[in-house]
Amino acid sequence: MIKPSEIEFGSEIGNGTEAQVFRAKWNGLNVAVKKFKGIPNPKEFQRELGIMRYLVDLRTHLLKSQYLLVHRI
């Protein structure tokens, strides 16, 4: 689990009815942090987690593909 004290918040980059999104740094990485204004709807939260998992898996796959292409030449 990531502790809030590990995150350096930057400027706000988005604001909606249920959450705000901020630029941030975590462990030296540029990240985006979504801060909910209240308790998130569990169904919507699970849907978003599924989307994020898909994107992380896709990015990992693309990075592995690039690595293989670069090192085969």
Protein Blocks (a to p, Z undefined) as FASTA:
>chain_A
ZZfklpccdddfbdcfkbccddddeehiacdddddfbdcdfklmmmmmmmmmmmmmmmmm
mmmmmmmmmmmZZ
